[in-house]
Amino acid sequence: MADIGDGLATGTDLVAAAESAVGQALERLGGRRPDLLCVFVCGPNPETVANAGATAAKIADAGTTIGCSAGGVIGAGRGVEQVDAVAVWAAVLPGVQVRPIHLGVHRVGDALLVSGLPPSSPANEVGVLLADPYGFPVVPFVEHCNDTRPGLPLVGGLASGPLGQGSTKLFLDDVVLDGAVGVLLSGPIAAHIAVSQGCRPIGPPMTVTKAEENVLVELAGMPAYRQLRQILAALPPHEQALALRGLHLGVAMNEYAETHERGDFLIRGPGSRRTNRCCRRRRHGGRRHHRAVPDS
């Protein structure tokens, strides 16, 4: 039976944070060696980030370790952003084949060639990929996989570097690599893929002063549509174009806090039952909400 553990540690000593996060994750596995370890490191110095990732891989001694640098991490039931931190996810996967992959990028004339993708394996395979957005042709590669391996679910994400291009780090076991790293999983495993909203806030936090069922009628004592028009009119043109693709609500996780900053809101899309319940419960009260525009 599969078993999973995770951990998160913060602190300016990222190597110590990596040790702590790994310890938390392995403790939940009851001493068993993980078949797969994923490690994500957030920090201001690329070399320190690399050392923390390599340390996590060595300590855990998992069958395969993948990971990358990140702008924020999630683990142990919480998430942090733009804070020195390490998050670790470890899994014991009995009977599951874990094939590590490293995709290299080579320039030939005006073209970029990707190498390292293993041959197809039996059905019921899923790929997990972490890529450098500055040097790896993500979109063409995914399109190629859609054409050549239509039955292969491919999930993952893009690494984030503290200094932009050249500062991203990808981990495969205890080695730091370029391009993309990941695993192909096959065997007695089922993949359930979920996508979370990525948003950035627009406008100030406001209190819901009137609502009817799941409809926001007033925000901060004014008609909600008027508040929204003012917020959208103040946006630069490129953000107005993003807003046309749909807005989300940021629901304050602690409505009693004196101030609310970025990261203090739970993002919900239109029609969310959770958002609807908040509005009904606070029809005459003051649940703080933040509008958000999709981040792309």
C-alpha positions in Angstrom: 0.0 0.0 0.0 1.3 3.5 -0.9 2.3 5.7 1.9 3.2 9.4 1.8 4.9 11.9 4.1 5.7 15.6 3.7 7.5 18.3 5.6 8.3 22.0 5.5 10.9 24.0 7.3 11.9 27.7 7.1 15.1 29.6 8.0 18.0 31.4 6.5 20.1 28.2 6.8 18.6 26.3 3.9 20.7 23.2 4.4 19.4 22.9 8.0 15.9 23.6 6.7 16.4 20.8 4.1 17.5 18.4 6.9 14.4 19.3 9.0 11.9 19.0 6.1 13.3 15.6 5.1 13.1 14.4 8.7 9.5 15.4 9.0 8.6 13.6 5.8 10.5 10.4 6.6 9.1 10.3 10.1 5.6 9.9 8.6 6.9 6.9 6.6 7.8 5.0 9.7 11.4 4.5 8.7 10.7 3.1 5.3 12.9 4.2 2.4 10.9 6.3 -0.1 10.7 5.3 -3.7 10.2 8.9 -4.8 11.2 12.2 -3.2 10.2 15.6 -4.4 12.1 18.6 -3.0 11.4 22.3 -3.5 13.6 25.1 -2.3 12.9 28.8 -2.0 15.8 31.1 -1.3 17.7 34.3 -2.5 21.0 32.6 -3.4 21.0 30.1 -6.3 24.1 28.2 -5.0 22.6 27.9 -1.5 19.4 26.6 -3.1 21.4 24.0 -5.0 23.2 22.9 -1.8 19.9 22.5 0.0 18.4 20.4 -2.8 21.5 18.1 -2.9 21.5 17.8 0.9 17.8 16.7 0.9 18.5 14.0 -1.7 21.5 12.6 0.1 19.8 12.5 3.5 16.6 10.9 2.2 18.4 8.3 0.1 15.2 7.8 -1.9 15.1 5.6 -4.9 14.7 8.7 -7.1 14.7 12.4 -6.1 13.5 15.2 -8.2 13.0 18.9 -7.4 13.6 22.5 -8.3 14.0 26.0 -7.0 10.7 27.8 -6.3 9.3 31.2 -5.4 7.1 29.6 -2.8 6.6 26.1 -1.3 3.8 24.1 0.2 4.0 21.3 2.7 2.9 20.0 6.1 -0.5 21.7 5.7 0.8 25.2 5.0 2.5 27.3 2.4 5.0 30.1 2.3 6.0 32.5 -0.4 9.2 34.6 -0.9 10.6 33.1 2.4 13.7 30.9 2.8 12.1 27.5 3.0 12.3 23.9 1.9 9.4 21.6 1.3 9.7 17.8 0.8 7.2 15.2 -0.4 8.2 11.5 0.0 6.3 8.4 -1.1 6.6 4.7 -0.7 5.1 3.2 -3.9 5.0 -0.6 -3.8 5.1 -2.2 -7.2 5.3 1.1 -9.0 8.1 1.6 -11.6 9.8 5.0 -11.2 11.9 5.9 -14.2 13.9 9.1 -13.7 14.4 11.4 -16.8 16.6 14.2 -17.7 15.7 16.2 -20.8 18.6 18.1 -22.3 18.3 20.9 -24.8 20.7 21.2 -27.8 20.6 24.0 -30.3 21.0 23.0 -34.0 20.9 26.1 -36.2 17.6 27.8 -35.4 16.1 24.8 -33.8 16.2 23.4 -30.2 16.4 19.6 -30.0 15.3 17.8 -26.8 17.0 14.6 -25.8 16.5 12.1 -23.0 12.9 11.1 -23.2 12.8 7.3 -22.7 10.9 4.9 -25.0 7.2 4.4 -24.3 6.4 1.9 -21.6 3.1 0.0 -20.9 -0.2 1.8 -20.5 -1.2 3.4 -17.2 1.9 5.6 -17.2 2.1 9.2 -16.0 4.9 11.7 -16.4 5.9 14.3 -13.8 8.2 17.0 -15.3 9.9 20.1 -13.8 11.4 22.4 -16.3 13.6 25.6 -16.6 11.2 28.1 -18.2 14.2 30.1 -19.6 16.0 27.3 -21.4 13.5 24.5 -22.0 10.9 24.7 -24.9 8.0 23.7 -22.8 5.1 24.4 -25.2 6.7 22.7 -28.3 7.7 19.7 -26.1 4.2 19.3 -24.7 2.7 19.6 -28.2 5.1 16.9 -29.4 4.2 14.6 -26.6 0.5 15.1 -27.4 1.1 14.0 -30.9 3.5 11.1 -30.2 2.3 9.9 -26.9 -1.4 10.9 -26.7 -2.2 8.5 -23.9 0.5 9.9 -21.6 -0.7 12.3 -18.9 2.1 14.9 -18.4 2.0 17.0 -15.2 4.4 19.2 -13.3 5.5 22.8 -13.3 8.2 25.4 -14.0 11.1 26.2 -11.8 11.5 29.7 -10.4 14.9 31.3 -9.9 15.5 34.2 -7.4 17.5 36.2 -10.0 15.6 35.3 -13.1 17.3 33.7 -16.1 20.3 31.5 -15.1 19.3 31.2 -11.5 16.8 28.3 -11.7 18.0 25.0 -10.2 16.7 21.5 -11.1 17.5 18.5 -9.0 17.8 14.8 -10.1 19.0 12.8 -7.1 21.9 14.9 -5.7 22.9 16.4 -9.1 21.9 19.9 -10.3 21.0 19.9 -14.0 19.7 22.1 -16.8 16.7 21.6 -19.1 14.1 19.5 -17.4 13.9 16.7 -14.9 11.2 14.3 -13.9 9.9 10.8 -13.6 7.7 8.4 -15.5 5.5 6.3 -13.2 3.9 3.1 -14.2 2.3 0.0 -12.6 -0.4 -0.2 -9.9 -0.9 3.6 -9.7 -3.8 6.0 -10.5 -3.2 9.6 -11.2 -5.8 12.2 -10.3 -4.7 15.5 -11.7 -5.8 18.9 -10.2 -5.0 22.4 -11.1 -5.0 25.3 -8.7 -5.7 28.9 -9.6 -2.7 31.2 -9.9 -3.7 34.8 -9.3 -2.4 38.1 -8.3 -4.5 40.7 -6.3 -6.0 43.8 -7.8 -7.7 46.5 -5.8 -7.8 46.8 -2.1 -9.4 44.3 0.3 -13.1 45.1 1.0 -15.8 44.0 3.4 -18.9 42.4 2.0 -21.6 44.6 3.4 -24.6 43.0 1.5 -25.1 39.7 -0.3 -28.1 37.8 -1.6 -27.4 34.1 -1.6 -24.2 33.7 -3.7 -24.5 37.2 -5.2 -22.3 40.0 -3.9 -24.5 43.1 -3.8 -22.3 45.6 -1.9 -18.6 45.9 -1.2 -17.6 48.4 1.5 -21.0 50.1 1.4 -21.1 50.6 -2.4 -22.7 48.6 -5.2 -20.3 45.7 -6.0 -20.4 46.4 -9.8 -19.4 50.1 -9.2 -16.5 49.0 -7.1 -15.4 46.5 -9.7 -15.7 49.1 -12.5 -13.4 51.5 -10.6 -10.8 48.8 -9.9 -10.8 47.6 -13.5 -10.5 51.2 -14.9 -7.4 51.8 -12.8 -5.6 48.7 -14.3 -3.0 49.0 -17.1 -4.3 47.7 -20.4 -2.6 44.3 -20.3 -4.2 43.6 -16.9 -7.6 44.7 -18.2 -7.2 42.1 -21.0 -6.4 39.4 -18.4 -9.5 40.5 -16.4 -11.7 39.9 -19.4 -10.7 36.2 -19.2 -12.4 35.9 -15.8 -11.9 37.1 -12.2 -11.6 35.1 -9.0 -12.4 36.0 -5.4 -9.8 36.0 -2.6 -11.5 35.1 0.6 -9.7 36.2 3.8 -8.5 33.1 5.7 -8.6 35.1 8.9 -11.3 37.8 8.7 -10.4 39.1 12.2 -6.8 40.1 11.3 -6.0 43.8 11.4 -4.4 43.7 8.0 -4.5 41.4 5.0 -1.6 41.0 2.7 -0.9 38.9 -0.4 -0.9 35.2 0.7 -3.7 35.8 3.3 -6.5 34.9 0.9 -8.0 31.6 -0.3 -8.6 31.9 -4.0 -12.0 30.7 -5.3 -13.4 30.8 -8.8 -16.9 31.9 -9.8 -19.6 29.6 -8.4 -17.5 28.1 -5.7 -19.6 26.5 -3.0 -17.2 27.7 -0.3 -17.4 31.3 -1.5 -21.2 31.0 -1.7 -21.4 29.8 1.9 -19.2 32.6 3.1 -21.5 35.1 1.4 -24.6 33.6 2.9 -23.1 33.3 6.4 -21.9 36.9 6.3 -24.9 38.5 4.6 -25.1 41.2 7.2 -21.5 41.0 8.4 -18.0 41.7 7.1 -16.1 38.9 5.5 -13.2 40.5 3.7 -12.7 39.6 0.0 -10.1 40.5 -2.5 -10.6 40.4 -6.2 -7.9 38.7 -8.2 -6.9 38.5 -11.9 -5.5 35.3 -13.4 -1.7 35.3 -13.4 -0.3 34.5 -16.8 
